[in-house]
Amino acid sequence: MVDAKEVLSLLEARRNVLLSGPPGTGKSMLLSEVAHLFANRRTGSTPRYDPDAEVPIPPAATSGLPGDIGKAKNRKVFRAVLHQSSKHRDFLTGMMPDVREGKAAGSFRITEGILYRASEFAKEPESAALLIIDEVNRGPTVQVFGGAIVAMEAEKRLGADGKPTKNTQYFDLLNPADGELVEYAFPSKLYILAAMNQADVSVEPLDVAFLRRWAPLNLEPSVKILRDHFGLSATPSGALPATPTSPDDVCEAAVRAFASVNQRIALGRAPEFRIGHGVLMAPDGKPGTVEQALDHFATCWRLVKTHVDEAFFGDVRGLAIVLNADQGIAGNPYTLEETTFGDAPRAQINGPVTLTRDHIYGLMLALAQIEE
């Protein structure tokens, strides 16, 4: 399992890190944890008394952050979400109408985008900036970054002392101070962390030249995380009971069903279209009763069903295979019906529109049989 410290170490080494993985694998949570550690100013402050520490009062201010990140006394996190309307001026600089109060009609101004502001902060003495970009593949990335795509590489930044090196790459942008076109380079202590869902069907794949500038870090759906979360044994053992007698029975059925559904999605669509473990996790851990467990997973599996419906849109037989609706398993609320429309053969899936506790355990038993 990837943790925030691992991401920070990779950021220190490569400056640009791209998180990817199916929905529910913890990308957003990881972004927040990295942001919290990066911006935590106490790591480099005056030593504090900690009676539980090996050394109650450390001899000097220390930092658990790696390399140049830990050395920076001033650290700031900037956040952005890329979308279809994002423009170059939103991230770097550009000209736009000035509609602020007191400005004459027809006035223009030069914008200072989020990437430009983060870069300028990182250029200040003893400073470092982290720019977090969520949904990076939802917008026109090549147009947004423009000439900065090459200059963002770690070895093509300014040196640690703020001066250019033989490898420093410049690109043109409008200077917000005077509107002149100037050559610009990124500082060494600018860190960029982006996240995306590769299976998002509403966006296009990222440009290969753009992807080369990032250190990839993929998050995978994890059965182990679910088993730890619900306090189950590390490996399944024995058959599931026809009727649950404890929350463990329900949780075990849910975890086995989760693994089976993802196995079928990977084979029928692609691994990127699997569902993440976070979809099934409960805020307070294992439910206390069978009824609570059934209600929890009924709600969760509505989300899973919606995800599978989208992934297999227009492919009724593929959807039936994922749901095991084509096997005639007793207790499965979904069944595949072969019918005709005029003289043409058709197939449709029959079952409840909304899953309830009355349906969920039978469905999970049927789904779990996929891997057995």
N, C-alpha and C positions, 0 to 999 in steps of 0.2 A: 504494500500500500504506500502510495506517494504521500509524503508529509511536507509541511511548509518549509522546513529547514532544507530539505532536498531541493526544492524549487529555488530557494535563495542561493544555494551553492551553485546551481546551474546558471542562475542569473549572473552571479559574480564571474563565472567562467566564460559565458557566451553573450551576456548582456540582453539577448532577446530570447524569450522562451514561449513556445506555443503549446498550450494545453488542449488536448482533444479527447473525445470519448463520447459514448452514448449518453443520452439524457439520464440523470439520476445517478451518475457515477461520482458526484461530489466536486465538480469543477468550480461552481460558484462558492461553495464553502471553502475550498482551497484558496481561491482568490482572496477571500476575506481574511483567512488566517495569515497568508503571506503579507497582505497589506497591514495587518495588525502588528506583526513582528517587525516589518520594515519601519513603520512609523513610531514604534515604541521608543520614546526618547529616554526612558529610564535605563536602557541598556548601557548608555555611555555617560551616565550622570555620576554624581557624588556617591561613594560607597554607602550602602544602607545596611543597618543591622538586621540580620536574619538568624534567629536562634536555632533554626533547624538546619542551617547550612553547615558544611564541613568546616568552613572558616566563617564564624559569625559576622566578622567585619572584614571584607576583603582588603588587601593592601593597596589596591588602586582601582579606579573605575574600570570596569570590564565590559565587554560586549560579546554576546553569543552569535553575532552576525558575522558572516565571512568577509575576508578581504577588505576591499575599499568600501563596501557597504558599512561594515562595522566601524571603520575609521572616521566616517563622516559624522560630524557633530550635529548637522542639520539635515534631517531627512523628511521628505514630504511625498505623499501619495496623490496621484492624479488619476481620475477615472473617466472612462468614456465607453459608449456603446456604439458600435458601427451599425448603420442601417442604410436603407436604399437611398435616402436623401442626403447622406453624408457627402461633404465636399472637401476639396483640398484646403480651402480656407478655414474649415472647421478644425483641422488638425495642425496646419502650419500657418500660413498667412495668405491673405487674398483681399481683394477689393469688394466692398459691398456698400449699398446705400446706407447713409447715416440718418436714421430716423429718430435719433435721440432728441429730447426736448431742447429747444434753443438753437438747433441746427437749421440752416436754411434749406429750403426745398431743393432737391437735386444734389445735395452734398454726398460725398463718399468718404469712407474711412478704410484703413487697413486693419484687418482683424488680427488678433493674436490667438491662434488655435491652441488646443489642449496639448499637442505634442510640442509646439513651440514654447509654450509656457513652462512645461516640464523641463525642456532642454535648457531654457534660460535659468531656471532655478538651479539645475545641476551644475551650471557654470559658475555659480557663486562660490566663494571660498568655503572649504570644508563642508560642502553640501552634496547631497545625492537625491535623485528623484526617481520614483517608480511610477510608470504609466501603465495602468491596467486597462486593457481593451477587451470588453466582453462582446460575444457574437461577432468576431472579427470577419467572418465569412458572410455576413449578412449585407455588406455594403460593397461599393465599387472600390476595392482595396487598392488596386493599381493606380486609379485616378486620385484617390485620397492621399496616398503617400508620394506619388509622383517621383521626382528625382531623388527623394530621400530613401528610396528602396535600397540603393547601393550604399549610401552614406551611413545607414543604420548598422551595418556590420561592425562587430567589435573591433576588428583590426583596422577599420577605416575611420575610426573616430579620432578626435583630438587626443593627445597624450594625457597621462595622469596629471601632468603639470599644467594642462590647459593649452599647451602649445601644439602646433601641427607637427606631425611626423611625416616621413617619406611616403607613408601609406594613406594619409588622411585624404578622404574623398569629400569634395565640396559640391554643393548643388545651389541653384539659383532660387531665391525667394525675395518677395517684396519686404523691404525693411519697414516695420510699423512706425518707426520714428520719423522717417521722411518720405516714405513711398518709393525710394530708389531700389532698383534691383541689385542685390548684393550676393556675394558668395557666402554660403553658410555651411558649417560642419557641426556634427553632434559631439557633445562632451563624453568623456569616458564614463562618468558616473551617472549617465542616464540609462535606466533599466526599463525594458518594455516586456510586460507579461500579458499575453493575449490568450483567449479561450474560444473554442468553437465546437460545434456539433457537426461532424462530417456528414451525418445522415439527414440533415435538414433538407427536405425536398424543395423548399422554397428559395434556395440560393444556388449559385453556380460554384463549381470547385475553384479553389484559390489558384492563382497563377503560380506555376512551378518556380519561376524566377523569384517570386515573393517568398515562397515557402523555404527556399534555400537559405534565406537570411535568418532562420529561426532554429533554435535547438528544440526538437520535438519531444513532448512528454505526453504519453497516452495513458488515460485512466480506463481501467477495465471493469466491467461488472464483476462482483465478487460474491460468491456463495459463502466464502469464509467469513466475510464481514457480517453477513446476515446471520450465520450460525453463532458468531460471537455476540452479536447484538441481542439475539433472542435466547442466549444461554443454552444452545443445543450442542450435542456432541459434534466433534470435528468431522465425523463421517457418518452417513446414514446407516442404520442397522435395522433389519427386520421389516416386515410388511406394515403398512399403515392400517389402523383399524377402520372398519366400515363406518363407525360412529365415533367422533372424538370424545374422549373422557377427561382430557386435560388441555390447557392452553398449549402444552408442548406438542400434542398431537396435531393441532391446527397449524402451529408454526412450522413443524416439520413438513407437513403437507405443502405449505406455502413455499418453503425453500426448495423442495424437490420440484414443484411445479415451475417455479422461477427458472431453475436450471434447464428444465426440459423445453420451456418456451423459447429461451434464448438459443438453445441448440438448434431448434427448428428455424428460428428467424435467421440465424447465421447461414444455414444451409439453403434456405429458400429465397433469401433476399441478399444479405451480406452481413458480416460481423458488425459493421458500423450501425446497423439498424436494431441491435439488441437494446434491451431496456436495462437501466442501471439499478443497482441494489437499493439506492436511496428511495425508490418509489414504494418499497415494501416496509421500510423502517418506521417504527413507532416512536413518537417523541419521548415517551416515558419508558422505553424498553419493552419487555415482554408484557402483553396484556395479562390482567390478573385472573380472568375467568374465561371459560370456553366461549360464552356469549360475547364478551368484549373482543376476544380474538377473531371470532367470526365476523363481527361488525367491522373491525379494523381492516381485515383482508378483503371483505366485500367492497369497501370503499377503494382500497388500493387496486384491486383488479379491474375496477371500472376504468382507471387510468391506463392499466396495462392493455385492456381491450381496445381503448381508443387509440393507443399507440400502434397496436397490431393492425387495426382497421386501416390506419393511415399508411403503414408500411406496405400492406398488401392490397391497397386500393385497386379495385378492378380485377383482382385475382381471387375469385371466390374459392377455388379449390385450394390455393395456397393458404388462405385464411382458415379453411376447414382443417387442413393438415396441422397447422399450428395449434388450433383449439382441440385437436383430436376428435373433431365432430364427424369425421368420416369412418370411425371405427365402431360405432354403435355401442359404446360403453355405457352400461347402466349407471345412472346418476349424473351423467354429463348433461347439463341443461341445453347444450348446443348440439344440433343434429344437421347433417347435410341432406338436403332433399334434391333428388334428381327429377326434373320436370321438363316440360316443353313450352315453347312460345310459338304458336302456330306449328310448323313442322320442324323448328329448330330446337335442339336440345339445350336445356338451361339447368343451372344449379343454383340453389339458394340455401342459406344457413338460417335455420329456425332456432329461436331461443329468446330468453328474456332481454328486454331493452335495457333494464336496470338490474344489476346483480344485487341480491340481498343475502342475508345470513342463511336463508333457506336454500340458496343455490350454491354458495361458495365452496363448501367443503366437498360436495360431489364433483364440482368442476376441478378443484385442485387435485382430487384423487385421479380423475380422468387425465388431467394434464401430466401428472407425475408418471403415468404409465408409459409415456413416450420414451423415457430413458431406461425403463425396466425391461 
